């Protein structure tokens, strides 16, 4: 993939596809479609926000020394969980939003991650991995 269309782009599209499928199935099963749609919209938007926040966090952590990067990643990991718990609380507490739809939308990230992992090339059984390496035209012995 190119620089602009990274794994974040691919993962976000997979989340959107899963959200559309979840909404389509839910429309057939629920009585109040508007409440269900609000839940999918709330959970889905927070899921996409979490993907973007993770991308930003990783890009910033790479530029830090290892010890600072570890603590930076830990803090932002906890912040993403706090955001998730707040959204879950809002989805359950507000009667105009379906809590089940919020939970399903938040779980779409897990499904998209498994889907992304299933598309990755498999590692051979012997553990060898072929890399594209720089090859010089002339072999030089030092």
N, CA, C and O atoms as CSV, one atom per row, in Angstrom:
chain,resi,resn,atom,element,x,y,z
A,1,UNK,N,N,0.843,-1.185,0.000
A,1,UNK,CA,C,0.000,0.000,0.000
A,1,UNK,C,C,0.880,1.237,0.000
A,1,UNK,O,O,2.025,1.209,0.452
A,2,UNK,N,N,0.346,2.275,-0.493
A,2,UNK,CA,C,1.103,3.509,-0.537
A,2,UNK,C,C,1.072,4.196,0.818
A,2,UNK,O,O,0.361,3.773,1.730
A,3,UNK,N,N,1.846,5.250,0.935
A,3,UNK,CA,C,1.929,6.005,2.177
A,3,UNK,C,C,0.570,6.567,2.583
A,3,UNK,O,O,0.201,6.517,3.757
A,4,UNK,N,N,-0.177,7.102,1.614
A,4,UNK,CA,C,-1.464,7.715,1.920
A,4,UNK,C,C,-2.532,6.680,2.259
A,4,UNK,O,O,-3.408,6.941,3.083
A,5,UNK,N,N,-2.467,5.528,1.642
A,5,UNK,CA,C,-3.451,4.483,1.902
A,5,UNK,C,C,-2.801,3.401,2.748
A,5,UNK,O,O,-2.452,2.329,2.254
A,6,UNK,N,N,-2.650,3.695,4.005
A,6,UNK,CA,C,-1.970,2.797,4.922
A,6,UNK,C,C,-2.936,1.755,5.461
A,6,UNK,O,O,-4.065,1.632,4.986
A,7,UNK,N,N,-2.490,1.023,6.437
A,7,UNK,CA,C,-3.321,0.016,7.084
A,7,UNK,C,C,-4.493,0.679,7.803
A,7,UNK,O,O,-5.541,0.058,7.978
A,8,UNK,N,N,-4.327,1.930,8.220
A,8,UNK,CA,C,-5.417,2.666,8.872
A,8,UNK,C,C,-6.567,2.859,7.888
A,8,UNK,O,O,-7.732,2.686,8.247
A,9,UNK,N,N,-6.244,3.210,6.671
A,9,UNK,CA,C,-7.252,3.387,5.633
A,9,UNK,C,C,-7.995,2.072,5.405
A,9,UNK,O,O,-9.225,2.054,5.354
A,10,UNK,N,N,-7.264,0.993,5.271
A,10,UNK,CA,C,-7.846,-0.318,5.033
A,10,UNK,C,C,-8.715,-0.760,6.207
A,10,UNK,O,O,-9.818,-1.271,6.012
A,11,UNK,N,N,-8.220,-0.563,7.412
A,11,UNK,CA,C,-8.963,-0.946,8.614
A,11,UNK,C,C,-10.231,-0.113,8.766
A,11,UNK,O,O,-11.271,-0.633,9.169
A,12,UNK,N,N,-10.151,1.156,8.450
A,12,UNK,CA,C,-11.326,2.025,8.545
A,12,UNK,C,C,-12.411,1.593,7.559
A,12,UNK,O,O,-13.594,1.595,7.898
A,13,UNK,N,N,-12.017,1.227,6.355
A,13,UNK,CA,C,-13.003,0.758,5.382
A,13,UNK,C,C,-13.643,-0.545,5.826
A,13,UNK,O,O,-14.842,-0.748,5.637
A,14,UNK,N,N,-12.848,-1.426,6.414
A,14,UNK,CA,C,-13.399,-2.687,6.909
A,14,UNK,C,C,-14.395,-2.433,8.041
A,14,UNK,O,O,-15.431,-3.094,8.116
A,15,UNK,N,N,-14.087,-1.481,8.920
A,15,UNK,CA,C,-15.017,-1.122,9.990
A,15,UNK,C,C,-16.315,-0.584,9.397
A,15,UNK,O,O,-17.400,-0.950,9.846
A,16,UNK,N,N,-16.211,0.279,8.395
A,16,UNK,CA,C,-17.414,0.825,7.761
A,16,UNK,C,C,-18.263,-0.268,7.108
A,16,UNK,O,O,-19.491,-0.223,7.178
A,17,UNK,N,N,-17.625,-1.233,6.484
A,17,UNK,CA,C,-18.365,-2.341,5.866
A,17,UNK,C,C,-19.079,-3.159,6.937
A,17,UNK,O,O,-20.244,-3.522,6.773
A,18,UNK,N,N,-18.383,-3.447,8.028
A,18,UNK,CA,C,-18.985,-4.210,9.125
A,18,UNK,C,C,-20.135,-3.429,9.752
A,18,UNK,O,O,-21.161,-4.013,10.102
A,19,UNK,N,N,-19.973,-2.108,9.896
A,19,UNK,CA,C,-21.057,-1.290,10.442
A,19,UNK,C,C,-22.280,-1.310,9.531
A,19,UNK,O,O,-23.410,-1.375,10.014
A,20,UNK,N,N,-22.067,-1.256,8.231
A,20,UNK,CA,C,-23.195,-1.304,7.285
A,20,UNK,C,C,-23.913,-2.645,7.373
A,20,UNK,O,O,-25.143,-2.697,7.350
A,21,UNK,N,N,-23.157,-3.717,7.473
A,21,UNK,CA,C,-23.764,-5.046,7.610
A,21,UNK,C,C,-24.530,-5.143,8.924
A,21,UNK,O,O,-25.646,-5.661,8.962
A,22,UNK,N,N,-23.926,-4.642,9.999
A,22,UNK,CA,C,-24.587,-4.660,11.303
A,22,UNK,C,C,-25.872,-3.849,11.275
A,22,UNK,O,O,-26.884,-4.263,11.841
A,23,UNK,N,N,-25.836,-2.703,10.622
A,23,UNK,CA,C,-27.042,-1.881,10.512
A,23,UNK,C,C,-28.105,-2.602,9.676
A,23,UNK,O,O,-29.280,-2.619,10.044
A,24,UNK,N,N,-27.698,-3.185,8.570
A,24,UNK,CA,C,-28.645,-3.890,7.707
A,24,UNK,C,C,-29.330,-5.049,8.412
A,24,UNK,O,O,-30.540,-5.233,8.279
A,25,UNK,N,N,-28.569,-5.825,9.155
A,25,UNK,CA,C,-29.151,-6.936,9.908
A,25,UNK,C,C,-30.041,-6.399,11.027
A,25,UNK,O,O,-31.112,-6.945,11.292
A,26,UNK,N,N,-29.599,-5.341,11.672
A,26,UNK,CA,C,-30.380,-4.764,12.759
A,26,UNK,C,C,-31.703,-4.193,12.309
A,26,UNK,O,O,-32.693,-4.273,13.036
A,27,UNK,N,N,-31.735,-3.621,11.129
A,27,UNK,CA,C,-32.984,-3.068,10.593
A,27,UNK,C,C,-34.039,-4.167,10.479
A,27,UNK,O,O,-35.227,-3.920,10.688
A,28,UNK,N,N,-33.600,-5.370,10.149
A,28,UNK,CA,C,-34.535,-6.489,10.020
A,28,UNK,C,C,-35.004,-7.021,11.373
A,28,UNK,O,O,-36.056,-7.656,11.455
A,29,UNK,N,N,-34.234,-6.767,12.440
A,29,UNK,CA,C,-34.521,-7.394,13.726
A,29,UNK,C,C,-35.110,-6.463,14.783
A,29,UNK,O,O,-35.778,-6.939,15.701
A,30,UNK,N,N,-34.885,-5.163,14.684
A,30,UNK,CA,C,-35.320,-4.255,15.752
A,30,UNK,C,C,-36.612,-3.547,15.375
A,30,UNK,O,O,-36.969,-3.427,14.203
A,31,UNK,N,N,-37.304,-3.081,16.422
A,31,UNK,CA,C,-38.548,-2.343,16.210
A,31,UNK,C,C,-38.291,-0.862,15.965
A,31,UNK,O,O,-38.883,-0.262,15.068
A,32,UNK,N,N,-37.401,-0.274,16.770
A,32,UNK,CA,C,-37.119,1.163,16.662
A,32,UNK,C,C,-35.817,1.364,15.886
A,32,UNK,O,O,-34.730,1.317,16.461
A,33,UNK,N,N,-35.935,1.584,14.610
A,33,UNK,CA,C,-34.763,1.697,13.727
A,33,UNK,C,C,-33.964,2.959,14.023
A,33,UNK,O,O,-32.736,2.941,13.938
A,34,UNK,N,N,-34.641,4.061,14.371
A,34,UNK,CA,C,-33.939,5.324,14.631
A,34,UNK,C,C,-33.034,5.204,15.858
A,34,UNK,O,O,-31.908,5.700,15.847
A,35,UNK,N,N,-33.516,4.554,16.904
A,35,UNK,CA,C,-32.696,4.361,18.111
A,35,UNK,C,C,-31.498,3.470,17.802
A,35,UNK,O,O,-30.382,3.734,18.250
A,36,UNK,N,N,-31.740,2.425,17.041
A,36,UNK,CA,C,-30.659,1.521,16.639
A,36,UNK,C,C,-29.632,2.252,15.772
A,36,UNK,O,O,-28.427,2.069,15.944
A,37,UNK,N,N,-30.107,3.072,14.849
A,37,UNK,CA,C,-29.208,3.825,13.965
A,37,UNK,C,C,-28.355,4.803,14.762
A,37,UNK,O,O,-27.174,4.978,14.464
A,38,UNK,N,N,-28.945,5.449,15.781
A,38,UNK,CA,C,-28.155,6.360,16.626
A,38,UNK,C,C,-27.054,5.602,17.366
A,38,UNK,O,O,-25.945,6.111,17.525
A,39,UNK,N,N,-27.359,4.405,17.809
A,39,UNK,CA,C,-26.353,3.592,18.493
A,39,UNK,C,C,-25.212,3.198,17.566
A,39,UNK,O,O,-24.042,3.276,17.940
A,40,UNK,N,N,-25.561,2.775,16.354
A,40,UNK,CA,C,-24.533,2.428,15.363
A,40,UNK,C,C,-23.700,3.656,15.019
A,40,UNK,O,O,-22.478,3.571,14.905
A,41,UNK,N,N,-24.359,4.787,14.857
A,41,UNK,CA,C,-23.652,6.022,14.503
A,41,UNK,C,C,-22.705,6.453,15.624
A,41,UNK,O,O,-21.559,6.819,15.361
A,42,UNK,N,N,-23.177,6.412,16.868
A,42,UNK,CA,C,-22.326,6.795,18.006
A,42,UNK,C,C,-21.146,5.844,18.160
A,42,UNK,O,O,-19.999,6.284,18.242
A,43,UNK,N,N,-21.419,4.552,18.200
A,43,UNK,CA,C,-20.346,3.570,18.361
A,43,UNK,C,C,-19.393,3.534,17.188
A,43,UNK,O,O,-18.184,3.389,17.367
A,44,UNK,N,N,-19.938,3.668,15.977
A,44,UNK,CA,C,-19.101,3.637,14.776
A,44,UNK,C,C,-18.191,4.842,14.669
A,44,UNK,O,O,-17.025,4.717,14.294
A,45,UNK,N,N,-18.725,6.016,15.000
A,45,UNK,CA,C,-17.886,7.217,14.927
A,45,UNK,C,C,-16.771,7.167,15.965
A,45,UNK,O,O,-15.651,7.598,15.692
A,46,UNK,N,N,-17.065,6.649,17.146
A,46,UNK,CA,C,-16.020,6.529,18.172
A,46,UNK,C,C,-14.997,5.471,17.770
A,46,UNK,O,O,-13.808,5.626,18.049
A,47,UNK,N,N,-15.440,4.411,17.127
A,47,UNK,CA,C,-14.510,3.377,16.653
A,47,UNK,C,C,-13.550,3.941,15.615
A,47,UNK,O,O,-12.347,3.683,15.674
A,48,UNK,N,N,-14.072,4.704,14.671
A,48,UNK,CA,C,-13.198,5.332,13.668
A,48,UNK,C,C,-12.276,6.362,14.313
A,48,UNK,O,O,-11.123,6.504,13.905
A,49,UNK,N,N,-12.776,7.078,15.313
A,49,UNK,CA,C,-11.941,8.030,16.050
A,49,UNK,C,C,-10.807,7.303,16.774
A,49,UNK,O,O,-9.677,7.790,16.795
A,50,UNK,N,N,-11.096,6.155,17.360
A,50,UNK,CA,C,-10.054,5.393,18.059
A,50,UNK,C,C,-8.973,4.912,17.096
A,50,UNK,O,O,-7.796,4.880,17.453
A,51,UNK,N,N,-9.361,4.540,15.884
A,51,UNK,CA,C,-8.368,4.127,14.891
A,51,UNK,C,C,-7.447,5.297,14.561
A,51,UNK,O,O,-6.228,5.135,14.504
A,52,UNK,N,N,-8.022,6.460,14.347
A,52,UNK,CA,C,-7.220,7.645,14.020
A,52,UNK,C,C,-6.326,8.044,15.197
A,52,UNK,O,O,-5.168,8.412,15.000
A,53,UNK,N,N,-6.863,7.971,16.420
A,53,UNK,CA,C,-6.058,8.300,17.596
A,53,UNK,C,C,-4.885,7.333,17.757
A,53,UNK,O,O,-3.789,7.738,18.144
A,54,UNK,N,N,-5.120,6.067,17.461
A,54,UNK,CA,C,-4.033,5.093,17.540
A,54,UNK,C,C,-2.950,5.401,16.516
A,54,UNK,O,O,-1.761,5.281,16.810
A,55,UNK,N,N,-3.359,5.799,15.310
A,55,UNK,CA,C,-2.382,6.160,14.282
A,55,UNK,C,C,-1.540,7.359,14.741
A,55,UNK,O,O,-0.315,7.344,14.618
A,56,UNK,N,N,-2.193,8.380,15.262
A,56,UNK,CA,C,-1.477,9.575,15.726
A,56,UNK,C,C,-0.536,9.222,16.869
A,56,UNK,O,O,0.605,9.682,16.912
A,57,UNK,N,N,-1.023,8.399,17.796
A,57,UNK,CA,C,-0.202,7.997,18.935
A,57,UNK,C,C,1.041,7.239,18.480
A,57,UNK,O,O,2.139,7.491,18.977
A,58,UNK,N,N,0.875,6.320,17.544
A,58,UNK,CA,C,2.024,5.548,17.058
A,58,UNK,C,C,3.037,6.430,16.336
A,58,UNK,O,O,4.244,6.269,16.516
A,59,UNK,N,N,2.551,7.353,15.524
A,59,UNK,CA,C,3.468,8.243,14.807
A,59,UNK,C,C,4.270,9.111,15.774
A,59,UNK,O,O,5.450,9.371,15.542
A,60,UNK,N,N,3.643,9.554,16.841
A,60,UNK,CA,C,4.358,10.380,17.815
A,60,UNK,C,C,5.282,9.546,18.693
A,60,UNK,O,O,6.356,10.011,19.075
A,61,UNK,N,N,4.880,8.322,19.016
A,61,UNK,CA,C,5.702,7.477,19.884
A,61,UNK,C,C,6.984,7.041,19.196
A,61,UNK,O,O,8.001,6.832,19.857
A,62,UNK,N,N,6.947,6.902,17.885
A,62,UNK,CA,C,8.139,6.485,17.138
A,62,UNK,C,C,9.260,7.505,17.281
A,62,UNK,O,O,10.437,7.148,17.250
A,63,UNK,N,N,8.897,8.771,17.438
A,63,UNK,CA,C,9.891,9.839,17.517
A,63,UNK,C,C,10.468,10.017,18.912
A,63,UNK,O,O,11.353,10.849,19.109
A,64,UNK,N,N,9.981,9.247,19.890
A,64,UNK,CA,C,10.432,9.391,21.271
A,64,UNK,C,C,11.442,8.300,21.618
A,64,UNK,O,O,11.497,7.271,20.945
A,65,UNK,N,N,12.240,8.518,22.661
A,65,UNK,CA,C,13.109,7.437,23.139
A,65,UNK,C,C,12.259,6.274,23.676
A,65,UNK,O,O,11.104,6.485,24.048
A,66,UNK,N,N,12.803,5.072,23.722
A,66,UNK,CA,C,12.008,3.895,24.084
A,66,UNK,C,C,11.263,4.003,25.425
A,66,UNK,O,O,10.097,3.616,25.512
A,67,UNK,N,N,11.908,4.513,26.446
A,67,UNK,CA,C,11.231,4.585,27.748
A,67,UNK,C,C,10.087,5.601,27.719
A,67,UNK,O,O,9.023,5.358,28.289
A,68,UNK,N,N,10.307,6.725,27.062
A,68,UNK,CA,C,9.255,7.736,26.951
A,68,UNK,C,C,8.125,7.244,26.041
A,68,UNK,O,O,6.956,7.538,26.288
A,69,UNK,N,N,8.470,6.504,25.005
A,69,UNK,CA,C,7.457,5.974,24.089
A,69,UNK,C,C,6.565,4.957,24.804
A,69,UNK,O,O,5.357,4.906,24.573
A,70,UNK,N,N,7.172,4.152,25.670
A,70,UNK,CA,C,6.391,3.149,26.397
A,70,UNK,C,C,5.365,3.812,27.306
A,70,UNK,O,O,4.200,3.412,27.318
A,71,UNK,N,N,5.772,4.796,28.046
A,71,UNK,CA,C,4.824,5.480,28.939
A,71,UNK,C,C,3.794,6.270,28.135
A,71,UNK,O,O,2.626,6.328,28.519
A,72,UNK,N,N,4.210,6.877,27.031
A,72,UNK,CA,C,3.300,7.623,26.158
A,72,UNK,C,C,2.225,6.697,25.599
A,72,UNK,O,O,1.044,7.044,25.594
A,73,UNK,N,N,2.630,5.530,25.133
A,73,UNK,CA,C,1.674,4.568,24.595
A,73,UNK,C,C,0.729,4.066,25.680
A,73,UNK,O,O,-0.464,3.896,25.427
A,74,UNK,N,N,1.239,3.829,26.877
A,74,UNK,CA,C,0.396,3.356,27.973
A,74,UNK,C,C,-0.669,4.372,28.357
A,74,UNK,O,O,-1.824,4.012,28.583
A,75,UNK,N,N,-0.283,5.634,28.430
A,75,UNK,CA,C,-1.234,6.686,28.778
A,75,UNK,C,C,-2.321,6.795,27.718
A,75,UNK,O,O,-3.502,6.912,28.045
A,76,UNK,N,N,-1.930,6.758,26.468
A,76,UNK,CA,C,-2.917,6.890,25.398
A,76,UNK,C,C,-3.778,5.636,25.248
A,76,UNK,O,O,-4.922,5.718,24.803
A,77,UNK,N,N,-3.242,4.504,25.611
A,77,UNK,CA,C,-4.018,3.263,25.651
A,77,UNK,C,C,-5.144,3.400,26.680
A,77,UNK,O,O,-6.294,3.055,26.407
A,78,UNK,N,N,-4.800,3.900,27.847
A,78,UNK,CA,C,-5.811,4.095,28.895
A,78,UNK,C,C,-6.821,5.165,28.493
A,78,UNK,O,O,-8.006,5.033,28.800
A,79,UNK,N,N,-6.382,6.211,27.820
A,79,UNK,CA,C,-7.309,7.250,27.374
A,79,UNK,C,C,-8.323,6.701,26.367
A,79,UNK,O,O,-9.498,7.070,26.403
A,80,UNK,N,N,-7.873,5.828,25.479
A,80,UNK,CA,C,-8.799,5.232,24.525
A,80,UNK,C,C,-9.828,4.354,25.231
A,80,UNK,O,O,-10.991,4.308,24.831
A,81,UNK,N,N,-9.396,3.656,26.286
A,81,UNK,CA,C,-10.345,2.856,27.050
A,81,UNK,C,C,-11.327,3.723,27.825
A,81,UNK,O,O,-12.501,3.370,27.937
A,82,UNK,N,N,-10.873,4.838,28.355
A,82,UNK,CA,C,-11.769,5.756,29.054
A,82,UNK,C,C,-12.826,6.284,28.082
A,82,UNK,O,O,-14.004,6.362,28.429
A,83,UNK,N,N,-12.413,6.642,26.885
A,83,UNK,CA,C,-13.367,7.106,25.870
A,83,UNK,C,C,-14.375,5.998,25.560
A,83,UNK,O,O,-15.567,6.271,25.422
A,84,UNK,N,N,-13.912,4.757,25.451
A,84,UNK,CA,C,-14.802,3.632,25.175
A,84,UNK,C,C,-15.822,3.462,26.295
A,84,UNK,O,O,-17.008,3.263,26.029
A,85,UNK,N,N,-15.372,3.538,27.544
A,85,UNK,CA,C,-16.290,3.365,28.672
A,85,UNK,C,C,-17.297,4.512,28.757
A,85,UNK,O,O,-18.456,4.294,29.109
A,86,UNK,N,N,-16.866,5.713,28.440
A,86,UNK,CA,C,-17.795,6.847,28.440
A,86,UNK,C,C,-18.866,6.649,27.373
A,86,UNK,O,O,-20.046,6.893,27.622
A,87,UNK,N,N,-18.460,6.212,26.199
A,87,UNK,CA,C,-19.425,5.982,25.119
A,87,UNK,C,C,-20.368,4.837,25.484
A,87,UNK,O,O,-21.564,4.917,25.207
A,88,UNK,N,N,-19.858,3.792,26.089
A,88,UNK,CA,C,-20.728,2.705,26.540
A,88,UNK,C,C,-21.733,3.204,27.568
A,88,UNK,O,O,-22.912,2.857,27.498
A,89,UNK,N,N,-21.286,4.004,28.513
A,89,UNK,CA,C,-22.178,4.555,29.524
A,89,UNK,C,C,-23.257,5.427,28.880
A,89,UNK,O,O,-24.436,5.312,29.218
A,90,UNK,N,N,-22.854,6.291,27.960
A,90,UNK,CA,C,-23.813,7.157,27.273
A,90,UNK,C,C,-24.806,6.316,26.475
A,90,UNK,O,O,-26.005,6.595,26.480
A,91,UNK,N,N,-24.311,5.298,25.799
A,91,UNK,CA,C,-25.188,4.442,25.001
A,91,UNK,C,C,-26.197,3.684,25.826
A,91,UNK,O,O,-27.306,3.419,25.362
A,92,UNK,N,N,-25.831,3.331,27.041
A,92,UNK,CA,C,-26.744,2.603,27.911
A,92,UNK,C,C,-27.654,3.555,28.680
A,92,UNK,O,O,-28.822,3.243,28.914
A,93,UNK,N,N,-27.130,4.708,29.071
A,93,UNK,CA,C,-27.885,5.641,29.912
A,93,UNK,C,C,-28.935,6.430,29.143
A,93,UNK,O,O,-30.000,6.714,29.693
A,94,UNK,N,N,-28.679,6.785,27.920
A,94,UNK,CA,C,-29.616,7.604,27.148
A,94,UNK,C,C,-30.639,6.684,26.471
A,94,UNK,O,O,-30.255,5.767,25.744
A,95,UNK,N,N,-31.929,6.918,26.701
A,95,UNK,CA,C,-32.938,6.015,26.132
A,95,UNK,C,C,-33.098,6.135,24.612
A,95,UNK,O,O,-33.628,5.217,23.987
A,96,UNK,N,N,-32.661,7.223,24.011
A,96,UNK,CA,C,-32.791,7.405,22.561
A,96,UNK,C,C,-31.673,6.752,21.762
A,96,UNK,O,O,-31.639,6.861,20.537
A,97,UNK,N,N,-30.761,6.077,22.447
A,97,UNK,CA,C,-29.633,5.407,21.796
A,97,UNK,C,C,-29.646,3.945,22.225
A,97,UNK,O,O,-29.755,3.642,23.413
A,98,UNK,N,N,-29.534,3.051,21.268
A,98,UNK,CA,C,-29.523,1.622,21.572
A,98,UNK,C,C,-28.153,1.201,22.109
A,98,UNK,O,O,-27.143,1.317,21.415
A,99,UNK,N,N,-28.132,0.718,23.335
A,99,UNK,CA,C,-26.885,0.257,23.940
A,99,UNK,C,C,-26.305,-0.940,23.212
A,99,UNK,O,O,-25.088,-1.056,23.064
A,100,UNK,N,N,-27.179,-1.833,22.758
A,100,UNK,CA,C,-26.721,-3.011,22.011
A,100,UNK,C,C,-26.042,-2.582,20.714
A,100,UNK,O,O,-25.012,-3.139,20.334
A,101,UNK,N,N,-26.614,-1.602,20.042
A,101,UNK,CA,C,-26.018,-1.118,18.791
A,101,UNK,C,C,-24.663,-0.475,19.047
A,101,UNK,O,O,-23.740,-0.636,18.248
A,102,UNK,N,N,-24.532,0.255,20.157
A,102,UNK,CA,C,-23.242,0.860,20.498
A,102,UNK,C,C,-22.200,-0.232,20.727
A,102,UNK,O,O,-21.074,-0.138,20.238
A,103,UNK,N,N,-22.581,-1.261,21.469
A,103,UNK,CA,C,-21.649,-2.365,21.746
A,103,UNK,C,C,-21.247,-3.067,20.450
A,103,UNK,O,O,-20.070,-3.360,20.238
A,104,UNK,N,N,-22.220,-3.332,19.591
A,104,UNK,CA,C,-21.906,-3.980,18.313
A,104,UNK,C,C,-20.993,-3.114,17.455
A,104,UNK,O,O,-20.084,-3.621,16.799
A,105,UNK,N,N,-21.236,-1.811,17.463
A,105,UNK,CA,C,-20.399,-0.906,16.663
A,105,UNK,C,C,-18.977,-0.842,17.221
A,105,UNK,O,O,-18.014,-0.771,16.458
A,106,UNK,N,N,-18.843,-0.867,18.541
A,106,UNK,CA,C,-17.504,-0.853,19.133
A,106,UNK,C,C,-16.771,-2.162,18.864
A,106,UNK,O,O,-15.547,-2.170,18.729
A,107,UNK,N,N,-17.503,-3.262,18.786
A,107,UNK,CA,C,-16.879,-4.554,18.486
A,107,UNK,C,C,-16.472,-4.687,17.020
A,107,UNK,O,O,-15.726,-5.598,16.661
A,108,UNK,N,N,-16.957,-3.788,16.184
A,108,UNK,CA,C,-16.603,-3.848,14.764
A,108,UNK,C,C,-15.102,-3.680,14.546
A,108,UNK,O,O,-14.556,-4.193,13.569
A,109,UNK,N,N,-14.434,-2.965,15.449
A,109,UNK,CA,C,-12.977,-2.814,15.333
A,109,UNK,C,C,-12.283,-4.158,15.522
A,109,UNK,O,O,-11.323,-4.464,14.816
A,110,UNK,N,N,-12.755,-4.950,16.457
A,110,UNK,CA,C,-12.170,-6.281,16.665
A,110,UNK,C,C,-12.367,-7.158,15.422
A,110,UNK,O,O,-11.440,-7.826,14.964
A,111,UNK,N,N,-13.581,-7.140,14.895
A,111,UNK,CA,C,-13.850,-7.941,13.699
A,111,UNK,C,C,-13.002,-7.483,12.516
A,111,UNK,O,O,-12.481,-8.305,11.763
A,112,UNK,N,N,-12.867,-6.172,12.358
A,112,UNK,CA,C,-12.058,-5.641,11.262
A,112,UNK,C,C,-10.586,-6.012,11.437
A,112,UNK,O,O,-9.895,-6.286,10.456
A,113,UNK,N,N,-10.111,-6.022,12.669
A,113,UNK,CA,C,-8.716,-6.404,12.924
A,113,UNK,C,C,-8.482,-7.880,12.592
A,113,UNK,O,O,-7.452,-8.233,12.018
A,114,UNK,N,N,-9.440,-8.741,12.954
A,114,UNK,CA,C,-9.318,-10.157,12.594
A,114,UNK,C,C,-9.378,-10.348,11.081
A,114,UNK,O,O,-8.652,-11.166,10.517
A,115,UNK,N,N,-10.248,-9.586,10.440
A,115,UNK,CA,C,-10.377,-9.642,8.987
A,115,UNK,C,C,-9.081,-9.194,8.335
A,115,UNK,O,O,-8.616,-9.819,7.383
A,116,UNK,N,N,-8.496,-8.115,8.840
A,116,UNK,CA,C,-7.223,-7.613,8.315
A,116,UNK,C,C,-6.124,-8.657,8.499
A,116,UNK,O,O,-5.310,-8.878,7.603
A,117,UNK,N,N,-6.107,-9.291,9.661
A,117,UNK,CA,C,-5.103,-10.316,9.927
A,117,UNK,C,C,-5.249,-11.536,9.039
A,117,UNK,O,O,-4.258,-12.169,8.676
A,118,UNK,N,N,-6.479,-11.867,8.688
A,118,UNK,CA,C,-6.714,-13.011,7.813
A,118,UNK,C,C,-6.209,-12.744,6.399
A,118,UNK,O,O,-5.881,-13.682,5.673
A,119,UNK,N,N,-6.144,-11.477,6.003
A,119,UNK,CA,C,-5.676,-11.131,4.665
A,119,UNK,C,C,-4.154,-11.014,4.568
A,119,UNK,O,O,-3.603,-10.980,3.468
A,120,UNK,N,N,-3.476,-10.954,5.713
A,120,UNK,CA,C,-2.017,-10.842,5.705
A,120,UNK,C,C,-1.404,-12.135,5.189
A,120,UNK,O,O,-1.965,-13.211,5.399
A,121,UNK,N,N,-0.252,-12.046,4.511
A,121,UNK,CA,C,0.393,-13.264,4.027
A,121,UNK,C,C,0.831,-14.150,5.195
A,121,UNK,O,O,1.292,-13.664,6.228
A,122,UNK,N,N,0.676,-15.434,5.007
A,122,UNK,CA,C,1.019,-16.397,6.048
A,122,UNK,C,C,2.519,-16.590,6.134
A,122,UNK,O,O,3.224,-16.544,5.126
A,123,UNK,N,N,3.005,-16.809,7.356
A,123,UNK,CA,C,4.415,-17.107,7.583
A,123,UNK,C,C,4.613,-18.592,7.329
A,123,UNK,O,O,3.826,-19.406,7.812
A,124,UNK,N,N,5.645,-18.962,6.581
A,124,UNK,CA,C,5.883,-20.386,6.321
A,124,UNK,C,C,6.061,-21.176,7.614
A,124,UNK,O,O,6.454,-20.623,8.641
A,125,UNK,N,N,5.770,-22.469,7.552
A,125,UNK,CA,C,5.834,-23.337,8.728
A,125,UNK,C,C,7.240,-23.380,9.312
A,125,UNK,O,O,7.400,-23.463,10.530
A,126,UNK,N,N,8.260,-23.325,8.463
A,126,UNK,CA,C,9.627,-23.398,8.964
A,126,UNK,C,C,10.089,-22.092,9.606
A,126,UNK,O,O,11.209,-22.016,10.112
A,127,UNK,N,N,9.242,-21.066,9.593
A,127,UNK,CA,C,9.571,-19.806,10.255
A,127,UNK,C,C,10.360,-18.836,9.400
A,127,UNK,O,O,10.619,-17.710,9.825
A,128,UNK,N,N,10.743,-19.246,8.215
A,128,UNK,CA,C,11.527,-18.355,7.366
A,128,UNK,C,C,10.612,-17.310,6.733
A,128,UNK,O,O,9.497,-17.612,6.308
A,129,UNK,N,N,11.088,-16.125,6.684
A,129,UNK,CA,C,10.340,-15.043,6.070
A,129,UNK,C,C,11.228,-14.412,5.016
A,129,UNK,O,O,12.383,-14.075,5.277
A,130,UNK,N,N,10.690,-14.259,3.851
A,130,UNK,CA,C,11.462,-13.638,2.787
A,130,UNK,C,C,11.217,-12.137,2.811
A,130,UNK,O,O,10.074,-11.681,2.841
A,131,UNK,N,N,12.293,-11.384,2.796
A,131,UNK,CA,C,12.209,-9.935,2.770
A,131,UNK,C,C,12.788,-9.432,1.463
A,131,UNK,O,O,13.684,-10.043,0.882
A,132,UNK,N,N,12.268,-8.329,1.024
A,132,UNK,CA,C,12.892,-7.671,-0.110
A,132,UNK,C,C,14.072,-6.882,0.432
A,132,UNK,O,O,13.894,-5.918,1.176
A,133,UNK,N,N,15.243,-7.282,0.068
A,133,UNK,CA,C,16.434,-6.637,0.590
A,133,UNK,C,C,17.147,-5.900,-0.536
A,133,UNK,O,O,16.971,-6.186,-1.720
A,134,UNK,N,N,17.949,-4.952,-0.115
A,134,UNK,CA,C,18.783,-4.218,-1.044
A,134,UNK,C,C,19.887,-5.152,-1.521
A,134,UNK,O,O,20.607,-5.744,-0.717
A,135,UNK,N,N,20.007,-5.274,-2.812
A,135,UNK,CA,C,21.052,-6.116,-3.355
A,135,UNK,C,C,21.961,-5.265,-4.209
A,135,UNK,O,O,21.509,-4.569,-5.118
A,136,UNK,N,N,23.244,-5.324,-3.912
A,136,UNK,CA,C,24.225,-4.609,-4.715
A,136,UNK,C,C,24.500,-5.391,-5.992
A,136,UNK,O,O,24.373,-6.614,-6.046
A,137,UNK,N,N,24.881,-4.638,-7.012
A,137,UNK,CA,C,25.228,-5.284,-8.270
A,137,UNK,C,C,26.539,-6.058,-8.146
A,137,UNK,O,O,26.721,-7.103,-8.770
A,138,UNK,N,N,27.442,-5.529,-7.334
A,138,UNK,CA,C,28.723,-6.187,-7.154
A,138,UNK,C,C,28.857,-6.616,-5.705
A,138,UNK,O,O,28.534,-5.860,-4.789
A,139,UNK,N,N,29.323,-7.802,-5.514
A,139,UNK,CA,C,29.602,-8.278,-4.165
A,139,UNK,C,C,30.996,-7.802,-3.777
A,139,UNK,O,O,31.961,-8.023,-4.508
A,140,UNK,N,N,31.092,-7.164,-2.654
A,140,UNK,CA,C,32.410,-6.706,-2.178
A,140,UNK,C,C,32.699,-7.382,-0.857
A,140,UNK,O,O,31.819,-7.472,0.000
A,141,UNK,N,N,33.914,-7.855,-0.680
A,141,UNK,CA,C,34.348,-8.453,0.567
A,141,UNK,C,C,35.192,-7.462,1.331
A,141,UNK,O,O,36.132,-6.883,0.787
A,142,UNK,N,N,34.866,-7.273,2.557
A,142,UNK,CA,C,35.646,-6.352,3.398
A,142,UNK,C,C,36.460,-7.098,4.386
A,142,UNK,O,O,37.180,-6.489,5.178
